[in-house]
Amino acid sequence: MAQHRPVLGIDFGTSNSAAGILLDGEPHLIEIEPGQKTLPTTFFFDFDTRKTLIGSPANTALIDGLDGRFMRALKRVLGTTLMHEKRQILNERVTFVDIIARFLSRIKTRAEAQTGLTFDTALSGRPVNFHGPNDPREGQAEDDLRQCYLAAGFKHVNFMAEPEAAAIASGATGGRGLIVDIGGGTSDFSLFDTGADGQVNILANHGIRIGGTDFDRAINVDTVMPLLGKGTQLRKDISAGLLTAPNAIFNDLATWEKIPFLYTAQTRRMASDMLTLAEEPAKLQRLVTVLEDELGHDLAFAVERGKIAANAPDTAQARIVLDMIDRGLDAPLDALDIARSLSEFSTALYQGAQDTLRMANCAPYDVHNVVYVGGSSLMSLVPQAMQALFPDAKHSFSEVFTAVADGLAIAANRP
């Protein structure tokens, strides 16, 4: 009988990634960075050393102000035309397929070095929907991700819905459960039953394109971008009168995956033109500074830190520190500010869970356990929305950052 070849389970995430295998019947996560079993899904292209940094070193390079290009949330580009456009980065012209492949290759190399095994096959997590139900980009997005794995050196790759993997990892809860997986780019739901033998039976999978990066974007647009001129008035260039500064540039500057594309001569010229016509020039000068000094990601990380601080139960009010733009500049942020900015997402999450139940002809009172995974599930709006729908269920946070990778490791290597 042929020996079973090991399969590497990989959770390639919008914000963080993890990988695991099955050892003695239990999931074992790879130490991708020293002492760490998760890896930030980030890149920094250092203009001085001409090196590509991945994960924590990429984040450090950005924080330290090194000269280079930072990228995050590339998973959200899957299925779009941007994936295959060649662009000049450092000494070569590459596509996002090439960039993501290097990230996956790093995970493969670390896993092989730690285990002494060779991994030709991967079981990759994927959101239930990359873009949305019936979106024509769905098939292309999975094909793009498959190409990334093959370019990384894998010979075969299979896919499993991320909340389904989390359900497998959390299956011992017993009874009927709902996985609520709120990641950086998507929110996914899996309704499942656990049998007496501990096996998980998936009743319905559903997903919506809402995640932590959307939370960041909404807070950024509402709280920070007005300090850079959003909503302010510009004098008309030719005739008399005023008009409102166009929203597009501010919306893109608040969107993780779009930030790198704003550092162009055209965008900087547009911001400078807006400054000359500004009724509140000090604010538009900040926008010019962010674009000239390429501070978009620094700003986005500051928003993320402020969001986390304001979400803490013992924090009355947090502040988004914006010293990198203007010394002493900050934006107050409290739980009420977050609730206002994220109210539409709370409604969408509630509806997403309802739709999942409807797919399986299941009532809310039939759900005994609601299990939260994904870093963005720690935002208070998530359990609040679910508790409103499932008031009698047990609500638990189980291996929030690694449940999907655990489940993939189990599923990948089951007999």
C-alpha positions as CSV (number, residue, x, y, z in Angstrom):
1,M,0.0,0.0,0.0
2,A,1.4,3.5,-0.9
3,Q,2.4,5.6,2.1
4,H,0.1,8.6,2.8
5,R,1.9,11.8,1.7
6,P,1.6,14.6,4.3
7,V,-0.5,17.6,3.4
8,L,0.1,21.1,4.7
9,G,-3.0,23.0,5.9
10,I,-2.6,26.7,5.2
11,D,-4.8,29.5,6.4
12,F,-3.7,32.3,4.0
13,G,-5.4,35.3,5.7
14,T,-6.0,38.9,4.7
15,S,-4.1,40.2,7.8
16,N,-2.4,37.1,9.3
17,S,-1.6,33.5,8.1
18,A,-0.9,30.2,9.7
19,A,-0.1,26.6,8.7
20,G,-0.3,23.2,10.4
21,I,-0.1,19.4,10.1
22,L,-1.5,16.5,12.1
23,L,0.8,14.9,14.7
24,D,-0.4,11.9,16.7
25,G,-4.0,12.8,15.8
26,E,-3.7,16.5,17.0
27,P,-3.2,19.6,15.0
28,H,0.4,21.1,15.2
29,L,0.9,24.6,14.0
30,I,4.2,25.5,12.3
31,E,6.4,28.1,14.0
32,I,6.5,30.4,11.0
33,E,8.5,33.1,12.7
34,P,10.7,32.6,15.8
35,G,8.3,31.9,18.7
36,Q,5.2,32.7,16.6
37,K,2.6,30.5,14.9
38,T,0.9,33.2,13.0
39,L,2.6,35.4,10.3
40,P,1.4,38.9,9.4
41,T,0.4,38.8,5.7
42,T,2.5,41.8,4.9
43,F,5.3,42.8,2.5
44,F,7.9,45.5,2.5
45,F,10.1,46.1,-0.6
46,D,13.2,47.8,0.8
47,F,14.5,50.4,-1.7
48,D,18.0,50.6,-0.1
49,T,18.8,46.9,0.3
50,R,16.6,45.8,-2.6
51,K,15.3,43.0,-0.4
52,T,11.7,41.8,0.1
53,L,10.7,41.5,3.7
54,I,7.8,39.4,4.8
55,G,5.7,39.3,8.0
56,S,7.0,41.0,11.2
57,P,10.2,42.3,9.6
58,A,8.0,44.1,7.0
59,N,5.9,45.7,9.7
60,T,9.0,46.8,11.6
61,A,10.5,48.3,8.4
62,L,7.4,50.4,8.0
63,I,7.4,51.5,11.6
64,D,11.1,52.4,11.5
65,G,10.5,54.6,8.5
66,L,12.7,52.7,6.0
67,D,12.5,53.8,2.4
68,G,10.4,51.3,0.5
69,R,6.9,50.1,-0.4
70,F,4.6,48.3,2.1
71,M,1.7,46.1,1.1
72,R,-1.1,44.4,3.1
73,A,-4.5,42.8,2.4
74,L,-3.5,41.4,-1.0
75,K,-6.0,38.6,-0.5
76,R,-8.7,41.1,-1.3
77,V,-7.1,41.6,-4.8
78,L,-7.8,37.9,-5.8
79,G,-10.2,37.7,-8.7
80,T,-9.5,41.2,-9.9
81,T,-7.5,42.3,-13.0
82,L,-4.9,43.8,-10.6
83,M,-3.7,40.2,-9.9
84,H,-2.0,39.8,-13.3
85,E,-0.8,43.3,-14.1
86,K,3.0,43.5,-14.1
87,R,4.5,46.3,-12.1
88,Q,8.0,47.4,-11.4
89,I,9.1,46.5,-7.9
90,L,12.7,46.7,-6.9
91,N,14.7,45.1,-9.7
92,E,12.0,43.3,-11.6
93,R,8.5,43.4,-13.1
94,V,6.2,41.1,-11.1
95,T,2.5,40.4,-10.6
96,F,0.6,39.9,-7.4
97,V,0.6,36.2,-8.2
98,D,4.4,36.3,-7.9
99,I,4.3,38.3,-4.7
100,I,1.8,36.1,-2.9
101,A,3.6,33.0,-4.2
102,R,6.8,34.2,-2.4
103,F,4.8,34.5,0.8
104,L,3.4,30.9,0.5
105,S,6.8,29.6,-0.4
106,R,8.1,31.1,2.8
107,I,5.5,29.1,4.7
108,K,6.3,25.9,2.8
109,T,10.0,26.3,3.4
110,R,9.5,26.8,7.2
111,A,7.2,23.9,7.4
112,E,9.6,21.6,5.6
113,A,12.5,22.7,7.7
114,Q,10.7,22.1,11.0
115,T,9.2,18.8,10.1
116,G,11.8,17.2,7.8
117,L,8.9,16.5,5.4
118,T,8.3,17.5,1.8
119,F,4.9,19.1,1.2
120,D,3.8,18.7,-2.4
121,T,0.1,19.2,-1.6
122,A,-1.7,21.9,0.4
123,L,-5.2,22.2,1.8
124,S,-5.9,25.9,1.7
125,G,-8.6,27.7,3.4
126,R,-10.7,30.1,1.4
127,P,-13.6,32.4,2.3
128,V,-17.1,31.1,1.4
129,N,-17.3,34.0,-1.0
130,F,-14.3,36.0,-2.0
131,H,-16.5,38.8,-3.4
132,G,-20.1,37.7,-3.1
133,P,-22.6,35.1,-4.0
134,N,-22.9,34.7,-7.8
135,D,-20.2,37.3,-8.4
136,P,-18.4,36.4,-11.7
137,R,-15.1,37.0,-10.0
138,E,-15.5,34.0,-7.6
139,G,-14.1,31.4,-9.9
140,Q,-11.3,33.6,-11.0
141,A,-10.4,34.4,-7.3
142,E,-9.9,30.7,-6.5
143,D,-8.0,30.1,-9.7
144,D,-5.7,33.1,-8.9
145,L,-5.1,31.6,-5.4
146,R,-4.4,28.2,-7.0
147,Q,-1.8,29.8,-9.3
148,C,-0.1,31.3,-6.3
149,Y,0.2,27.9,-4.6
150,L,1.6,26.3,-7.8
151,A,4.1,29.1,-8.3
152,A,5.1,28.7,-4.6
153,G,6.2,25.1,-5.4
154,F,3.2,23.0,-4.5
155,K,2.1,20.5,-7.1
156,H,-1.4,20.2,-5.9
157,V,-3.8,22.4,-3.8
158,N,-7.3,21.7,-2.6
159,F,-9.6,24.2,-0.9
160,M,-11.9,24.2,2.1
161,A,-14.2,26.9,3.3
162,E,-12.6,28.6,6.3
163,P,-15.5,28.4,8.7
164,E,-15.9,24.7,7.8
165,A,-12.3,24.2,8.9
166,A,-13.0,26.1,12.1
167,A,-16.1,23.9,12.7
168,I,-13.9,20.8,12.4
169,A,-11.5,22.2,15.0
170,S,-14.3,23.2,17.3
171,G,-16.5,20.1,16.7
172,A,-16.3,18.8,20.2
173,T,-18.7,21.4,21.4
174,G,-21.6,19.0,20.8
175,G,-25.0,19.6,19.4
176,R,-25.8,22.2,16.7
177,G,-23.3,25.1,16.4
178,L,-22.6,28.1,14.3
179,I,-19.1,29.2,13.5
180,V,-18.8,33.0,13.1
181,D,-15.5,33.7,11.4
182,I,-14.7,37.4,11.1
183,G,-11.4,37.8,9.4
184,G,-9.6,40.7,7.8
185,G,-11.5,40.6,4.5
186,T,-14.6,38.5,4.9
187,S,-17.2,37.3,7.4
188,D,-18.1,33.6,7.1
189,F,-20.7,31.4,8.8
190,S,-20.9,27.6,9.0
191,L,-23.8,25.9,10.6
192,F,-23.0,22.4,11.7
193,D,-24.0,19.4,13.8
194,T,-21.6,17.3,15.8
195,G,-22.3,13.6,15.9
196,A,-21.8,11.2,18.8
197,D,-18.5,10.2,17.2
198,G,-17.3,13.8,17.2
199,Q,-17.6,14.1,13.4
200,V,-18.8,17.4,12.1
201,N,-21.6,17.6,9.5
202,I,-21.8,20.9,7.8
203,L,-25.4,22.0,7.2
204,A,-24.8,25.4,5.5
205,N,-21.9,27.7,4.6
206,H,-22.4,31.4,3.9
207,G,-20.1,34.4,3.6
208,I,-20.2,38.2,3.0
209,R,-17.4,40.5,2.0
210,I,-17.0,42.3,5.3
211,G,-14.0,42.1,7.6
212,G,-11.7,43.9,9.9
213,T,-10.2,46.0,7.1
214,D,-13.7,47.3,6.3
215,F,-14.0,48.2,10.0
216,D,-10.7,50.1,9.8
217,R,-11.8,51.8,6.6
218,A,-15.1,53.1,8.0
219,I,-13.5,54.4,11.2
220,N,-10.7,56.0,9.2
221,V,-13.1,57.7,6.8
222,D,-15.4,59.0,9.6
223,T,-12.8,60.0,12.2
224,V,-9.4,60.7,10.5
225,M,-10.1,61.7,6.9
226,P,-12.0,64.9,7.9
227,L,-8.7,66.0,9.5
228,L,-7.1,65.6,6.0
229,G,-9.8,67.6,4.3
230,K,-12.7,65.2,3.6
231,G,-15.9,67.1,3.5
232,T,-14.2,70.5,3.3
233,Q,-14.9,73.1,0.6
234,L,-12.8,74.0,-2.4
235,R,-13.1,77.1,-4.5
236,K,-14.1,76.5,-8.1
237,D,-11.1,76.8,-10.4
238,I,-12.8,79.0,-13.0
239,S,-16.2,80.3,-11.9
240,A,-17.3,81.6,-8.5
241,G,-18.7,79.3,-5.8
242,L,-17.6,76.3,-3.8
243,L,-17.6,72.6,-4.2
244,T,-16.9,69.7,-1.8
245,A,-13.6,68.0,-1.9
246,P,-14.1,64.7,-3.9
247,N,-14.5,61.7,-1.7
248,A,-12.6,59.1,-3.8
249,I,-9.1,60.0,-2.8
250,F,-10.0,59.9,0.9
251,N,-11.9,56.6,0.5
252,D,-8.9,55.0,-1.3
253,L,-6.5,56.3,1.3
254,A,-8.5,54.6,4.0
255,T,-8.6,51.2,2.2
256,W,-5.6,48.9,3.0
257,E,-5.2,47.3,-0.4
258,K,-5.6,50.6,-2.4
259,I,-3.0,52.7,-0.5
260,P,0.1,51.6,-2.5
261,F,-1.6,52.8,-5.7
262,L,-2.0,56.4,-4.5
263,Y,1.7,57.2,-4.5
264,T,1.7,58.4,-8.1
265,A,2.6,61.8,-9.6
266,Q,-1.0,62.2,-10.8
267,T,-2.5,61.7,-7.4
268,R,0.0,63.9,-5.7
269,R,-0.6,66.6,-8.3
270,M,-4.4,66.4,-7.7
271,A,-3.9,66.8,-4.0
272,S,-1.7,69.8,-4.6
273,D,-4.3,71.4,-6.8
274,M,-6.9,70.8,-4.1
275,L,-4.6,72.6,-1.6
276,T,-4.4,75.7,-3.8
277,L,-8.2,75.9,-3.8
278,A,-8.9,74.9,-0.2
279,E,-11.0,76.9,2.2
280,E,-9.2,75.0,5.0
281,P,-5.7,74.7,3.7
282,A,-4.2,73.3,6.9
283,K,-6.3,70.1,6.5
284,L,-5.4,69.6,2.8
285,Q,-1.8,70.2,3.6
286,R,-2.0,67.1,5.7
287,L,-3.3,65.1,2.8
288,V,-0.4,66.4,0.7
289,T,2.0,65.4,3.4
290,V,0.6,61.8,3.6
291,L,0.9,61.3,-0.1
292,E,4.4,62.9,-0.5
293,D,5.8,61.1,2.5
294,E,3.9,57.8,1.8
295,L,2.3,57.7,5.2
296,G,-0.9,56.0,4.2
297,H,-0.1,52.7,5.9
298,D,1.3,54.4,9.0
299,L,-2.0,56.1,9.3
300,A,-4.0,52.9,8.7
301,F,-2.0,51.1,11.5
302,A,-2.7,54.0,13.8
303,V,-6.5,53.6,13.1
304,E,-6.2,49.9,13.8
305,R,-4.5,50.5,17.1
306,G,-7.1,53.1,18.1
307,K,-9.9,50.7,17.2
308,I,-8.4,48.0,19.3
309,A,-7.9,50.4,22.3
310,A,-11.4,51.8,22.0
311,N,-12.9,48.3,21.9
312,A,-11.3,47.3,25.2
313,P,-13.9,47.1,27.9
314,D,-12.0,49.2,30.4
315,T,-11.3,52.1,28.0
316,A,-13.6,55.1,28.2
317,Q,-12.0,56.9,25.3
318,A,-9.0,56.1,23.1
319,R,-7.1,58.3,20.7
320,I,-5.9,57.7,17.2
321,V,-2.4,59.2,17.4
322,L,-1.4,60.9,14.1
323,D,2.0,62.4,15.1
324,M,3.5,61.0,11.9
325,I,1.4,63.5,10.0
326,D,1.4,66.5,12.3
327,R,3.1,66.7,15.7
328,G,0.4,66.6,18.4
329,L,-2.4,65.6,16.0
330,D,-4.8,63.0,17.2
331,A,-8.4,62.0,16.9
332,P,-10.6,60.9,19.9
333,L,-12.4,57.6,19.5
334,D,-14.7,55.9,21.9
335,A,-17.2,53.0,21.8
336,L,-20.0,55.2,20.6
337,D,-17.9,56.5,17.7
338,I,-17.2,52.9,16.7
339,A,-20.8,51.9,17.0
340,R,-21.8,54.8,14.7
341,S,-19.2,54.0,12.1
342,L,-19.9,50.3,12.1
343,S,-23.6,50.2,12.5
344,E,-24.2,49.0,8.9
345,F,-21.8,46.2,9.4
346,S,-23.5,45.0,12.6
347,T,-26.8,44.8,10.6
348,A,-25.1,43.0,7.8
349,L,-23.6,40.4,10.2
350,Y,-26.9,39.8,11.8
351,Q,-28.4,39.3,8.3
352,G,-25.6,37.0,7.3
353,A,-26.2,34.7,10.2
354,Q,-30.0,34.7,9.5
355,D,-29.3,33.8,5.9
356,T,-27.2,30.9,7.0
357,L,-30.0,29.6,9.1
358,R,-32.4,30.0,6.2
359,M,-30.2,28.0,3.9
360,A,-30.5,25.0,6.3
361,N,-34.2,25.7,7.3
362,C,-33.0,26.1,10.9
363,A,-34.4,28.4,13.6
364,P,-32.2,30.5,16.0
365,Y,-33.4,28.4,19.0
366,D,-32.0,25.3,17.3
367,V,-28.4,26.7,17.6
368,H,-26.8,25.6,20.9
369,N,-23.3,27.0,20.5
370,V,-22.0,30.1,18.7
371,V,-18.2,29.9,18.3
372,Y,-16.2,33.0,17.3
373,V,-13.0,32.8,15.3
374,G,-11.0,35.3,13.4
375,G,-9.3,38.3,15.0
376,S,-12.0,40.8,14.1
377,S,-14.6,38.7,16.0
378,L,-13.1,40.3,19.1
379,M,-14.8,43.6,18.1
380,S,-17.8,44.0,20.5
381,L,-20.3,44.6,17.7
382,V,-19.8,41.0,16.5
383,P,-21.0,39.1,19.7
384,Q,-23.6,41.8,20.3
385,A,-25.2,41.1,16.9
386,M,-25.0,37.4,17.4
387,Q,-26.4,37.5,21.0
388,A,-29.4,39.5,19.7
389,L,-30.1,36.6,17.3
390,F,-29.1,33.7,19.5
391,P,-29.9,34.9,23.1
392,D,-30.1,31.3,24.5
393,A,-27.0,29.9,22.9
394,K,-23.6,29.5,24.5
395,H,-21.2,32.0,23.1
396,S,-17.5,31.2,23.1
397,F,-14.2,32.4,21.7
398,S,-12.1,29.4,20.8
399,E,-8.5,29.7,19.4
400,V,-9.6,32.9,17.6
401,F,-6.4,33.3,15.6
402,T,-5.6,29.7,14.8
403,A,-8.9,27.7,14.7
404,V,-9.0,27.7,10.8
405,A,-5.4,26.5,10.6
406,D,-6.1,23.8,13.2
407,G,-9.1,22.6,11.2
408,L,-7.3,22.5,8.0
409,A,-4.5,20.5,9.5
410,I,-7.0,18.0,10.8
411,A,-9.0,17.8,7.5
412,A,-5.9,17.6,5.3
413,N,-4.5,14.5,7.0
414,R,-7.6,12.5,8.0
415,P,-7.6,8.9,6.7
